[in-house]
């Protein structure tokens, strides 16, 4: 990291950001070799990142072709207004960038566990009922096995 003082060294803080952030950005290697970035809902569960998707589409094709991915979340805190010079404008944030390998989850119990963890994250009050087997069959679940995880922040 270029500015060492911005690195988040506490693993619990990095994992807390992954738990707190509502939207993550998945980077895949596109068909033509260009990076593709897609925002998505996700859950950090059991030291891995999970998300659901349609069984077909660009990100699933990219993952099937090459499972190397990058995943990013950020938590915007505040914008600091410039006074006296535009160079005084600043932005306070926390972020996490992970690299890893994405895999389509085929094992039923892991798939159901990931879908349940997603529901618990986005609707912690419950009330959403049981997962319908026909919907589960139509849904792809992707697991990212994390290889590297880096946190960065600017708190002022």
Backbone torsions as a table, in degrees:
resi	resn	phi	psi	omega
1	UNK	NA	131.6	-175.3
2	UNK	-63.0	-43.8	-179.7
3	UNK	-109.8	95.3	-172.5
4	UNK	-59.0	-31.9	-177.4
5	UNK	-68.7	-13.1	179.0
6	UNK	-90.7	-8.2	-179.1
7	UNK	-71.3	135.4	172.9
8	UNK	-88.9	113.7	-175.1
9	UNK	-92.6	-20.3	-177.8
10	UNK	-82.6	117.2	-179.5
11	UNK	-59.3	-35.1	-179.3
12	UNK	-64.9	-34.0	177.5
13	UNK	-69.0	-43.0	178.9
14	UNK	-62.9	-47.0	179.4
15	UNK	-65.3	-34.8	176.6
16	UNK	-62.6	-38.6	176.8
17	UNK	-65.3	-40.9	177.6
18	UNK	-63.4	-34.0	178.0
19	UNK	-74.1	-35.0	-172.7
20	UNK	-82.9	-38.8	-173.3
21	UNK	-68.6	135.7	-176.3
22	UNK	-83.8	-30.6	-175.5
23	UNK	-125.3	133.1	173.6
24	UNK	-116.2	162.4	178.9
25	UNK	-120.1	121.0	-179.4
26	UNK	-95.9	126.9	174.8
27	UNK	-107.2	123.7	177.4
28	UNK	-120.9	170.7	175.3
29	UNK	-96.8	113.1	-175.6
30	UNK	-71.5	167.3	-177.4
31	UNK	-54.1	-38.8	-178.3
32	UNK	-89.6	6.8	178.5
33	UNK	91.4	-3.8	178.3
34	UNK	-85.5	146.2	175.9
35	UNK	-66.7	144.0	175.6
36	UNK	-123.3	132.0	179.5
37	UNK	-120.7	129.6	-179.3
38	UNK	-130.1	129.7	173.0
39	UNK	-76.4	144.9	179.0
40	UNK	-159.0	159.9	171.1
41	UNK	-77.8	148.2	-175.0
42	UNK	-156.3	170.5	171.7
43	UNK	-140.3	138.9	171.5
44	UNK	-93.6	114.7	-170.3
45	UNK	-144.4	122.5	177.6
46	UNK	63.2	32.2	178.9
47	UNK	78.2	10.8	179.7
48	UNK	-130.6	163.5	175.8
49	UNK	-106.2	133.1	177.4
50	UNK	-124.8	146.7	169.2
51	UNK	-148.7	162.0	178.2
52	UNK	-112.5	162.1	-173.8
53	UNK	-161.0	168.3	165.2
54	UNK	-65.4	157.7	-177.7
55	UNK	-74.9	-14.5	179.2
56	UNK	-128.9	157.2	178.0
57	UNK	137.9	174.4	-172.1
58	UNK	-59.6	-48.5	-176.2
59	UNK	-66.8	-35.8	178.3
60	UNK	-68.3	-41.3	176.4
61	UNK	-60.9	-44.4	179.3
62	UNK	-60.2	-44.0	-178.6
63	UNK	-67.0	-39.7	178.0
64	UNK	-63.4	-37.3	-178.5
65	UNK	-74.9	-41.7	-177.1
66	UNK	-155.4	110.6	-174.6
67	UNK	-77.3	-1.6	178.4
68	UNK	-70.7	126.2	-177.0
69	UNK	-137.5	165.9	171.3
70	UNK	-126.6	145.6	-179.2
71	UNK	-137.0	134.2	-175.7
72	UNK	-134.1	140.8	169.0
73	UNK	-131.8	152.3	174.3
74	UNK	-146.0	149.9	179.1
75	UNK	-120.2	102.4	177.9
76	UNK	-70.2	134.4	-179.6
77	UNK	-106.1	-53.0	178.2
78	UNK	-167.6	156.9	172.5
79	UNK	-102.3	132.3	179.0
80	UNK	-99.0	119.4	-177.9
81	UNK	-69.2	145.7	176.4
82	UNK	-80.2	137.3	173.9
83	UNK	-133.3	117.9	177.7
84	UNK	89.8	-25.5	179.5
85	UNK	-159.7	136.5	177.1
86	UNK	-59.1	-25.1	-179.7
87	UNK	-69.1	-11.1	179.0
88	UNK	-84.9	-10.6	176.1
89	UNK	-65.6	142.8	-177.4
90	UNK	-151.7	173.0	-176.3
91	UNK	-140.0	129.9	177.5
92	UNK	-103.3	133.8	-173.8
93	UNK	-160.5	168.6	165.2
94	UNK	-133.3	145.2	-179.3
95	UNK	-149.6	160.7	176.6
96	UNK	-136.4	135.8	172.8
97	UNK	-124.9	128.9	177.9
98	UNK	-119.1	147.8	165.6
99	UNK	-115.8	153.5	-179.8
100	UNK	-178.4	-168.1	178.6
101	UNK	-119.6	128.6	179.9
102	UNK	-95.2	140.1	-179.8
103	UNK	-136.7	139.0	171.1
104	UNK	-73.0	129.1	-179.2
105	UNK	-83.0	121.1	179.6
106	UNK	-106.1	-28.1	-177.0
107	UNK	-69.9	123.6	-171.3
108	UNK	-57.2	-47.9	-176.0
109	UNK	-65.4	-39.1	177.0
110	UNK	-65.4	-41.9	179.3
111	UNK	-61.5	-48.7	179.2
112	UNK	-63.3	-39.6	177.9
113	UNK	-62.4	-40.5	179.0
114	UNK	-67.5	-43.3	179.3
115	UNK	-64.6	-39.1	177.2
116	UNK	-65.2	-42.7	178.4
117	UNK	-62.9	-37.3	175.9
118	UNK	-62.0	-45.6	180.0
119	UNK	-64.2	-41.3	179.3
120	UNK	-63.8	-34.1	178.9
121	UNK	-69.7	-48.9	-171.6
122	UNK	-89.4	-16.4	176.2
123	UNK	-141.0	69.0	-173.9
124	UNK	-63.9	-19.9	179.8
125	UNK	-76.2	-6.5	178.8
126	UNK	78.2	-156.4	177.8
127	UNK	84.1	9.1	-175.5
128	UNK	-95.9	-3.3	177.0
129	UNK	78.5	-172.6	-177.9
130	UNK	-86.0	153.3	174.3
131	UNK	-72.2	128.8	179.8
132	UNK	-82.1	130.0	-174.8
133	UNK	-57.0	-39.4	-179.3
134	UNK	-67.3	-32.4	176.9
135	UNK	-72.7	-40.0	178.4
136	UNK	-60.4	-40.3	-179.6
137	UNK	-64.0	-30.4	-178.9
138	UNK	-86.9	-6.3	-173.1
139	UNK	-105.6	131.9	171.7
140	UNK	-89.5	141.0	171.6
141	UNK	-120.3	131.6	-178.9
142	UNK	-115.3	135.7	175.5
143	UNK	-111.3	131.6	172.7
144	UNK	-105.1	116.5	171.9
145	UNK	-84.1	115.0	-172.0
146	UNK	-77.9	129.5	175.5
147	UNK	-99.3	-43.1	176.6
148	UNK	-134.2	149.4	179.7
149	UNK	-145.8	120.3	-177.2
150	UNK	-126.3	129.5	175.9
151	UNK	-106.5	145.4	179.7
152	UNK	-141.4	146.0	179.2
153	UNK	-150.8	153.5	170.2
154	UNK	-132.5	104.0	-178.4
155	UNK	-104.7	4.0	177.8
156	UNK	98.2	NA	NA
